[in-house]
Amino acid sequence: MMKTVKLSETNSLEICKIIGFAIRSRATVIGYDSVLNYKKHELLILANASLSERTINKLKKLSESKKYVLFLIDNFKMLMLKANINVLGVTNSEMTKRIIYLISNFEGEVNEHRKENTREKIND
C-alpha cells in the first residue's frame, strides 16, 4: 500500500512523538539503504515525497514485494526537525498502527466512519 499525504501540524506533532519513542526503543530503520536491506517481517516506511523518481520507484517496488506500508509525505521536514533524514522505517507494530491511524484520520477515512456511527445513534 502506498499513499502520498500532507500532514496537518497537529498530526505531524503526534507522529513526531511516536517516532521519538520508536527511536529511543530502537524500533526504527533510519535511511534509504537501511530500509532496503531490512529483512524482517513488518515495516512502515515514511519517506519524503520530494525524493527522486528513481528512489520513490524503488521504495514502491519494495513495499509491493514485501507487503510493507509506504507513505510519501509532502511536508516530511516537519517530522524530522533535527536530522536530514528522508526515509524512515518503523518496526514496532503498535507504533505502526498508531501512525497509520493518525494518517488515515487526517485524510478523513476514519472521520467518515465516525460520522456514520454518530448518525446511526442519533436516528435510533
N, C-alpha and C positions, 0 to 999 in steps of 0.2 A: 504494500500500500504506500502511495506517495501523494503528498499534498503540498501545495505552496500556500503559505499563510502569512498574514501580517498581524502580529500580536498587539493587543492593547497594552498600555503601560501597566495596568493592574495585573493582567495575566503574565506579563513578562517578569514582573517582580516576584510573583508566586513561583513561576518556573525557575527563576534565578535562585530562589531559596532552596528549591528541591535539588537543583544542580549542585549547589554548595554542599548540601548534605551528602549527595552522591559522591562528590569529590573527596570529602572527608572520610567517607566509609569505603573508599576505593572501589566504587561501583561504577566507574566511568572508563571509557576508552577515549583518549584525547588525541585528535589529529587524524588526518586522512589516511595515512599509512597504517596506523594502528587499527582503525576501523576496518580497512580492507583485510588485514591479517587476523582479525578476531575469529576464533574457531568455535566458540561455544554456542549454545542454543538461542538465547533470547537477546535481542538488542534493539533499542530505539535509537535511530540516527537523527540528530538535529544538525542541519547544515545551512550555511549561508546561501541564500538564493542568488547572490551575485558572484558565485563561483563560475569558473569557465564551463562552457557547454560540455566539454570532454569529461571533466571531473563529475559533473552532475549526471551524465550518462553512465559513467562507471558506477556511481552510487545507486542509480536506478537499477542497473543490472544486478548489483549485489543484493539489493533489497528484494528484488523479484526472485532471485535464485535461492536465497536463504530464508525467505519469508520474514524479513525484517521490516519494521515500520520506519518510513523515511518522511521527515517533514523538512521542506525547504522554507526557511523563514526569511522574509524580506528585511525586517529590522533586527537582524541577528546580533548586531553590535550592542543592542540594549541588554541582551542576556550575558554577554561576555565583556564586562566593563574593564577588567584588569589585564586580560591576556589577548593576544592576537590569535584566537582560535577560530577556525572556520568550519570544522567538523567535529562533532562530539557524539559519542555513543553512551547511552545509559544502560547498564546491565541489570540493575535491581528491578525485579518485576513489579513491586509495589510502587516504586517511584515512577516507573514507566507508565503504569496505569493512571497515576495521578496527572502526569504531564499530558497524556492523551486526553484525559477528561477535561483538563483546563483548555487545551487547544480546541477540542470539539465543542465545549461550552461557549467559547468565544465565537465560533463560527455559526452558532445558532442551532446546531443539531440537538443539543440537549435542551435548550430553551424551548424549542418547538414541542418536545416530548412533555416538558413540564406544563406548557400551556394547555395541551390536550388533557392531561390529568386534572388540571385545575378546572377546566370547562366541564369535565365529567362529574366532578364533585359538586360543582355549582348546580348542575342540571338535576342531580339526584335529590 
